[in-house]
Amino acid sequence: MHIMAPAPPAAAGGTPRRWYGHLYAQVLVAIVLGTIIGHVWPELGEALKPLGDGFIKLVKMIIAPVIFLTVVTGVAGMRELGSVGRVAGKAFAYFLVFSTLALIVGLVVANVVQPGVGLHIDPATLDAKAVADYAHKAHETSLTGFLIGIIPDTLVSAFVDGNILQVLMVAILFGIAMSLVGRTADPVLDLLDRLGMIVFRLVGILMRAAPVGAFGAIAFTIGKYGVGSLVNLAALVATFYLTSILFVLVVLGAVARAMGFSILKLIRYLKAELLLVLGTSSSEAALPSLMDRMEQAGCAKPVVGLVVPMGYSFNLDGTNIYMTLAALFIAQACDVHLTLGQELLLLAVAMLSSKGAAGVTGAGFITLAATLSIVPTVPVAGMALILGVDRFMSECRSLTNFIGNAVATVVVARWEGALDHAALDRALNRAAAPAELGAA
């Protein structure tokens, strides 16, 4: 049974709503207004931070139930339990290849563009205390600790803590148990299906607050950090944005073409969700809506339920590009010349550390700290150089991660033979009015 958020009511007389009636337009207007207020009245912009924080908390509140209900009903409905492991295996293979490719792209671009060359920064003059907290968190985060952390303390603690991977693990095990029980579990499965409808309706209600959340978040960002702070590190920010755009259009675009769809049409299909991610700097803000939208685009529920939550922890293309690009920027700015062997070591460490801190708040900066602390050639204190503009790059990281997970879902669904091509074509080539965020 497909869980779908209900479409919002049509305008009176059944006529199409005007542009301002669509949520994606409202979010876009909110971002523009937030930017203006943050720039003209910085103190007011900073004071609006609770609006963004409150909206993200509202969405995070519903993420665990969405994942649990989608995965349990999907897994329990599978005829072959072996397909659960097969889907997870294919997803991990995809994540490993493209996460590594993203790290390599960041490394190559940093060597070609060399955005940090010429700054001649003395590491001793940098404020190491500014990044001490991130370095401490990175030190505490290990791959082993991360893997152990996937196991919740109790069956229900995963929902209390809101850990995506813990919820996913509980959901998979619960779904498998229901499948093994057989027809006895049918009443529970029907109940969860009906509960899913209610939860996705709740998602639709919460998404109505998206413009308010985006307005508060962007006003705070501009008010606190100021657009002017971009000037000093414009080369790094511009290089990162251009690299991410090229990765999406060229690399992911090639994958999309090979799978029979257009990356640009997929981006247009998800434009409302992408604007929300842009406004809040959090891809988690659009996670429930992404799962629903990918189901509407023809991806089978079990595939969506497994690939999307896993991708939010393991398929971080934007974060990986940022890690190697930022690490080499710091080295270049501090006049540290790395050999090819040292750069390859940096790449290898980044591959591991990016998995170790997956799912951690501020993972991009923390994983960078973890990488630099293991590769002593590049000074960890150099991270203070990019601390001021990291917030501006977080939007791009989140957008790239989000698009990468949408592509991964379609790819794995096709590999699994669980993709409705007709539904995908209808979704991507729809000529009707733009789709609403979280709406059918």
C-alpha positions as CSV (number, residue, x, y, z in Angstrom):
1,M,0.0,0.0,0.0
2,H,1.4,3.3,-1.0
3,I,1.7,6.0,1.7
4,M,1.1,9.3,0.1
5,A,0.5,12.8,1.5
6,P,-2.8,14.2,0.4
7,A,-2.9,16.9,-2.2
8,P,-3.9,20.3,-0.9
9,P,-7.3,21.5,-1.9
10,A,-7.7,23.2,-5.2
11,A,-8.7,26.7,-5.5
12,A,-12.4,27.6,-5.6
13,G,-14.1,26.4,-8.8
14,G,-11.3,23.9,-9.5
15,T,-9.1,26.6,-11.1
16,P,-5.3,26.3,-10.7
17,R,-3.9,28.3,-7.8
18,R,-1.8,31.3,-8.5
19,W,2.0,31.1,-8.2
20,Y,2.0,32.4,-4.6
21,G,-0.3,29.5,-3.6
22,H,2.5,27.0,-4.2
23,L,4.8,26.2,-1.3
24,Y,8.0,26.3,-3.3
25,A,7.2,29.9,-4.2
26,Q,6.5,30.8,-0.6
27,V,9.8,29.3,0.5
28,L,11.7,31.2,-2.2
29,V,10.1,34.5,-1.2
30,A,10.9,33.7,2.5
31,I,14.6,33.1,1.6
32,V,14.7,36.5,-0.3
33,L,13.1,38.4,2.6
34,G,15.3,36.6,5.2
35,T,18.4,37.6,3.2
36,I,17.3,41.3,3.1
37,I,16.5,41.5,6.8
38,G,19.7,39.7,7.8
39,H,21.7,42.2,5.7
40,V,19.9,45.4,6.6
41,W,19.1,44.6,10.2
42,P,21.7,42.1,11.3
43,E,20.7,42.0,15.0
44,L,17.0,41.3,14.0
45,G,18.3,38.6,11.7
46,E,20.2,36.9,14.5
47,A,17.1,37.2,16.8
48,L,15.1,35.2,14.2
49,K,17.2,32.1,14.7
50,P,14.6,30.3,16.8
51,L,12.2,30.2,13.8
52,G,14.6,28.1,11.8
53,D,15.6,26.0,14.7
54,G,12.0,25.4,15.7
55,F,11.0,24.3,12.2
56,I,13.9,21.8,11.9
57,K,13.0,20.4,15.3
58,L,9.4,19.9,14.1
59,V,10.6,18.0,11.1
60,K,13.1,15.9,13.1
61,M,10.2,15.0,15.4
62,I,8.5,13.2,12.6
63,I,11.5,11.6,10.8
64,A,11.7,8.5,13.1
65,P,8.0,7.5,12.6
66,V,8.2,8.1,8.9
67,I,11.3,5.9,8.5
68,F,9.9,3.2,10.8
69,L,6.5,3.0,9.1
70,T,7.8,3.1,5.6
71,V,10.5,0.4,6.2
72,V,8.4,-1.9,8.3
73,T,5.5,-2.0,5.9
74,G,7.9,-2.3,3.0
75,V,10.0,-5.1,4.4
76,A,7.0,-7.0,5.8
77,G,5.4,-6.9,2.4
78,M,8.5,-8.4,0.6
79,R,8.0,-11.9,-0.5
80,E,11.7,-12.7,-0.3
81,L,13.5,-11.6,2.8
82,G,16.8,-12.0,0.9
83,S,15.9,-8.9,-1.1
84,V,16.4,-6.8,2.0
85,G,20.1,-7.7,2.1
86,R,20.3,-7.4,-1.6
87,V,18.9,-3.9,-1.7
88,A,21.2,-2.8,1.2
89,G,24.2,-4.4,-0.5
90,K,23.6,-2.6,-3.8
91,A,23.0,0.7,-2.0
92,F,26.3,0.3,-0.1
93,A,28.2,-0.5,-3.3
94,Y,26.8,2.6,-5.0
95,F,27.5,4.8,-1.9
96,L,31.1,3.6,-1.7
97,V,31.9,4.2,-5.4
98,F,30.4,7.7,-5.6
99,S,31.5,8.9,-2.2
100,T,35.1,8.0,-3.1
101,L,34.6,9.7,-6.5
102,A,33.4,12.8,-4.8
103,L,36.6,12.8,-2.6
104,I,38.8,12.4,-5.7
105,V,37.0,15.2,-7.5
106,G,37.6,17.6,-4.6
107,L,41.3,16.6,-4.5
108,V,41.7,17.1,-8.3
109,V,40.0,20.5,-8.4
110,A,42.0,21.8,-5.4
111,N,45.2,20.9,-7.2
112,V,44.1,22.5,-10.5
113,V,42.5,25.7,-9.1
114,Q,44.7,26.1,-6.0
115,P,42.3,28.5,-4.2
116,G,44.6,28.8,-1.2
117,V,47.8,29.6,-2.9
118,G,49.2,33.1,-2.2
119,L,47.6,33.6,1.2
120,H,50.8,32.8,3.1
121,I,49.1,32.2,6.5
122,D,51.2,31.4,9.5
123,P,49.4,28.6,11.5
124,A,50.8,30.0,14.7
125,T,48.7,33.2,14.2
126,L,45.4,31.3,13.9
127,D,42.9,30.9,16.7
128,A,43.2,27.2,17.5
129,K,40.6,27.6,20.3
130,A,37.9,28.4,17.7
131,V,38.1,24.9,16.3
132,A,39.0,23.1,19.5
133,D,35.4,21.9,20.0
134,Y,35.2,20.4,16.6
135,A,38.6,18.7,17.0
136,H,37.4,17.2,20.3
137,K,34.3,15.8,18.8
138,A,36.3,14.4,15.9
139,H,38.7,12.7,18.4
140,E,35.7,11.1,20.2
141,T,34.2,9.8,16.9
142,S,35.7,6.5,15.6
143,L,34.5,4.1,13.0
144,T,34.2,1.3,15.7
145,G,32.2,3.7,17.9
146,F,30.0,4.6,15.1
147,L,29.2,1.0,14.2
148,I,28.4,0.2,17.8
149,G,26.3,3.3,18.0
150,I,24.0,1.9,15.3
151,I,22.6,-0.6,18.0
152,P,20.1,1.2,20.3
153,D,20.1,0.6,24.0
154,T,16.5,-0.5,23.9
155,L,13.9,-1.2,21.2
156,V,12.3,2.2,21.8
157,S,15.4,4.4,22.6
158,A,16.1,4.8,18.9
159,F,12.9,6.8,18.6
160,V,13.7,8.9,21.7
161,D,17.2,9.8,20.5
162,G,16.2,10.3,16.8
163,N,19.2,8.4,15.5
164,I,18.3,7.6,11.8
165,L,20.4,4.5,11.6
166,Q,19.2,3.1,14.9
167,V,15.6,3.6,13.7
168,L,16.4,1.9,10.4
169,M,17.9,-1.1,12.2
170,V,14.9,-1.5,14.5
171,A,12.5,-1.1,11.5
172,I,14.3,-3.7,9.4
173,L,14.4,-6.3,12.2
174,F,10.7,-5.6,13.1
175,G,9.7,-5.9,9.4
176,I,11.6,-9.2,9.0
177,A,10.0,-10.6,12.2
178,M,6.5,-9.6,10.9
179,S,7.3,-11.3,7.6
180,L,8.4,-14.5,9.3
181,V,5.3,-14.6,11.5
182,G,3.2,-14.6,8.4
183,R,-0.6,-14.0,8.2
184,T,-0.8,-13.6,11.9
185,A,0.9,-10.2,11.6
186,D,-1.6,-9.0,8.9
187,P,-3.7,-7.0,11.3
188,V,-0.6,-5.2,12.6
189,L,0.6,-4.5,9.0
190,D,-2.8,-3.0,8.2
191,L,-2.7,-0.9,11.3
192,L,0.8,0.4,10.4
193,D,-0.4,1.2,6.9
194,R,-3.3,3.2,8.3
195,L,-1.0,4.9,10.8
196,G,1.4,5.8,8.0
197,M,-1.4,7.7,6.2
198,I,-1.9,9.8,9.3
199,V,1.8,10.4,9.8
200,F,2.3,11.5,6.2
201,R,-0.8,13.8,6.6
202,L,1.0,15.3,9.6
203,V,4.1,15.8,7.5
204,G,2.0,17.8,5.0
205,I,0.7,19.9,7.9
206,L,4.3,20.6,9.3
207,M,5.6,21.5,5.8
208,R,3.2,24.4,5.8
209,A,5.6,26.0,8.3
210,A,8.5,25.7,5.8
211,P,8.5,29.3,4.7
212,V,8.7,30.5,8.3
213,G,11.6,28.1,9.0
214,A,13.5,29.1,5.9
215,F,12.9,32.8,6.6
216,G,14.3,32.5,10.2
217,A,17.3,30.3,9.2
218,I,18.5,32.5,6.3
219,A,18.0,35.7,8.2
220,F,20.2,34.4,11.1
221,T,22.9,33.2,8.7
222,I,23.2,36.5,6.9
223,G,22.7,38.6,10.1
224,K,25.4,36.7,12.1
225,Y,28.0,36.1,9.4
226,G,27.3,38.8,6.9
227,V,27.6,38.6,3.1
228,G,30.8,40.6,3.4
229,S,32.6,37.6,5.1
230,L,32.4,35.8,1.8
231,V,34.8,38.3,0.1
232,N,38.0,37.2,1.9
233,L,37.4,33.5,1.0
234,A,35.5,34.0,-2.2
235,A,37.9,31.8,-4.2
236,L,37.3,28.8,-1.9
237,V,33.5,29.3,-1.8
238,A,33.2,29.8,-5.5
239,T,35.4,26.8,-6.2
240,F,33.4,24.6,-3.9
241,Y,30.0,25.7,-5.5
242,L,31.3,25.3,-9.0
243,T,32.8,21.9,-8.2
244,S,29.5,20.7,-6.6
245,I,27.5,21.9,-9.6
246,L,29.8,20.1,-12.0
247,F,29.6,16.9,-9.9
248,V,25.8,17.0,-10.0
249,L,25.5,17.9,-13.7
250,V,28.3,15.9,-15.1
251,V,28.9,12.9,-12.8
252,L,25.3,12.4,-11.5
253,G,24.0,13.6,-14.8
254,A,25.9,10.8,-16.6
255,V,24.5,8.3,-14.1
256,A,21.0,9.6,-14.7
257,R,21.3,9.3,-18.4
258,A,22.6,5.8,-18.1
259,M,19.5,5.0,-16.0
260,G,17.2,6.6,-18.6
261,F,16.2,9.9,-17.0
262,S,17.3,13.5,-16.9
263,I,19.1,15.0,-13.8
264,L,17.7,18.4,-14.7
265,K,14.2,17.1,-14.7
266,L,14.8,15.3,-11.4
267,I,16.0,18.6,-9.9
268,R,13.0,20.4,-11.2
269,Y,10.7,17.7,-9.8
270,L,12.3,18.2,-6.3
271,K,12.6,22.0,-6.5
272,A,10.4,22.7,-3.5
273,E,12.4,20.3,-1.3
274,L,15.7,21.8,-2.6
275,L,14.6,25.3,-1.8
276,L,13.8,24.1,1.7
277,V,17.2,22.6,2.1
278,L,18.8,25.8,0.8
279,G,16.9,27.9,3.3
280,T,17.5,25.8,6.3
281,S,21.0,24.4,5.4
282,S,19.7,21.0,6.5
283,S,18.9,18.1,4.2
284,E,17.1,16.4,7.1
285,A,14.4,19.1,6.8
286,A,13.2,17.6,3.6
287,L,13.8,13.9,4.4
288,P,10.2,12.9,5.0
289,S,9.1,14.7,1.8
290,L,11.9,13.1,-0.2
291,M,10.8,9.6,0.7
292,D,7.2,10.4,-0.3
293,R,8.3,12.0,-3.6
294,M,10.5,9.1,-4.6
295,E,7.6,6.7,-4.0
296,Q,5.5,8.9,-6.2
297,A,8.2,8.8,-8.8
298,G,7.9,5.1,-9.1
299,C,10.5,3.8,-6.7
300,A,9.2,0.8,-4.6
301,K,8.5,1.6,-0.9
302,P,11.0,-1.0,0.4
303,V,13.8,0.5,-1.7
304,V,12.9,4.1,-0.7
305,G,12.7,3.1,3.0
306,L,16.2,1.5,2.9
307,V,18.2,3.7,0.5
308,V,17.1,7.2,1.6
309,P,17.9,6.8,5.4
310,M,21.1,4.9,4.6
311,G,22.1,7.6,2.1
312,Y,21.7,10.3,4.7
313,S,24.5,8.7,6.6
314,F,26.7,7.2,4.0
315,N,26.1,8.9,0.7
316,L,27.4,12.4,1.4
317,D,28.8,13.6,-2.0
318,G,28.8,17.3,-1.1
319,T,30.5,16.7,2.2
320,N,33.1,14.5,0.6
321,I,33.9,17.1,-2.0
322,Y,34.2,19.7,0.7
323,M,36.5,17.6,2.8
324,T,39.4,17.2,0.3
325,L,38.9,20.6,-1.2
326,A,39.0,22.4,2.2
327,A,41.9,20.3,3.4
328,L,44.1,21.2,0.4
329,F,42.9,24.8,0.7
330,I,44.2,25.0,4.3
331,A,47.5,23.3,3.2
332,Q,48.0,25.8,0.3
333,A,47.1,28.8,2.5
334,C,49.6,27.8,5.1
335,D,52.3,27.1,2.5
336,V,52.3,23.3,3.3
337,H,53.4,21.4,0.2
338,L,51.9,17.9,0.1
339,T,53.5,15.1,-1.9
340,L,51.3,12.8,-4.0
341,G,51.7,10.1,-1.3
342,Q,50.5,12.5,1.4
343,E,47.5,13.5,-0.7
344,L,46.6,9.9,-1.2
345,L,46.9,9.3,2.5
346,L,44.6,12.3,3.1
347,L,42.1,10.7,0.6
348,A,42.3,7.3,2.4
349,V,41.8,8.8,5.8
350,A,38.9,11.0,4.6
351,M,37.2,7.9,3.2
352,L,37.2,6.4,6.7
353,S,36.5,9.5,8.8
354,S,33.6,10.5,6.6
355,K,31.9,7.2,7.6
356,G,32.9,7.5,11.3
357,A,31.1,10.8,11.8
358,A,28.2,10.2,9.5
359,G,24.9,11.4,10.9
360,V,26.7,13.7,13.4
361,T,25.4,17.3,13.6
362,G,27.9,19.5,11.7
363,A,29.4,16.4,10.2
364,G,31.3,18.3,7.5
365,F,33.4,20.3,9.8
366,I,33.9,17.4,12.3
367,T,35.0,15.0,9.7
368,L,37.4,17.5,8.3
369,A,38.9,17.9,11.8
370,A,39.1,14.1,12.2
371,T,41.0,13.9,8.9
372,L,43.4,16.6,9.6
373,S,44.1,15.3,13.1
374,I,45.2,12.0,11.6
375,V,47.3,13.6,8.8
376,P,49.5,15.9,10.9
377,T,51.1,17.6,7.9
378,V,48.1,19.9,7.5
379,P,47.6,22.0,10.7
380,V,44.2,21.5,12.3
381,A,44.3,25.1,13.5
382,G,44.1,26.0,9.8
383,M,40.4,25.2,10.0
384,A,39.9,28.6,11.7
385,L,40.5,30.0,8.2
386,I,37.3,28.6,6.9
387,L,35.2,28.7,10.0
388,G,33.6,32.0,9.0
389,V,32.4,30.8,5.6
390,D,31.6,27.2,6.5
391,R,28.0,28.2,7.1
392,F,27.7,29.5,3.5
393,M,29.2,26.2,2.2
394,S,26.9,24.1,4.3
395,E,23.9,25.0,2.0
396,C,25.8,23.6,-1.0
397,R,26.9,20.5,0.9
398,S,23.3,19.8,1.9
399,L,21.9,20.4,-1.6
400,T,24.5,18.1,-3.2
401,N,23.9,15.4,-0.6
402,F,20.2,15.6,-1.2
403,I,20.4,15.3,-5.0
404,G,22.9,12.5,-4.7
405,N,20.5,10.5,-2.5
406,A,17.6,11.1,-4.9
407,V,19.7,9.7,-7.8
408,A,20.9,6.8,-5.7
409,T,17.3,5.8,-4.9
410,V,16.3,5.7,-8.5
411,V,19.4,3.8,-9.5
412,V,19.0,1.1,-6.8
413,A,15.3,0.8,-7.6
414,R,16.2,0.1,-11.2
415,W,18.9,-2.3,-10.3
416,E,16.4,-4.2,-8.1
417,G,13.7,-4.2,-10.8
418,A,11.6,-2.2,-8.4
419,L,11.2,1.0,-10.5
420,D,7.9,1.9,-12.3
421,H,9.3,3.6,-15.4
422,A,5.9,5.0,-16.4
423,A,5.4,6.6,-13.0
424,L,9.0,8.1,-13.2
425,D,8.3,9.5,-16.6
426,R,5.0,11.0,-15.5
427,A,6.6,12.6,-12.4
428,L,9.6,14.1,-14.3
429,N,7.7,15.2,-17.4
430,R,4.6,16.5,-15.7
431,A,3.3,19.5,-17.6
432,A,0.7,20.4,-15.0
433,A,1.0,23.0,-12.3
434,P,4.2,22.7,-10.2
435,A,4.0,20.0,-7.4
436,E,3.7,21.0,-3.8
437,L,6.2,20.1,-1.2
438,G,5.0,16.9,0.4
439,A,1.9,16.8,-1.8
440,A,0.7,14.3,-4.3
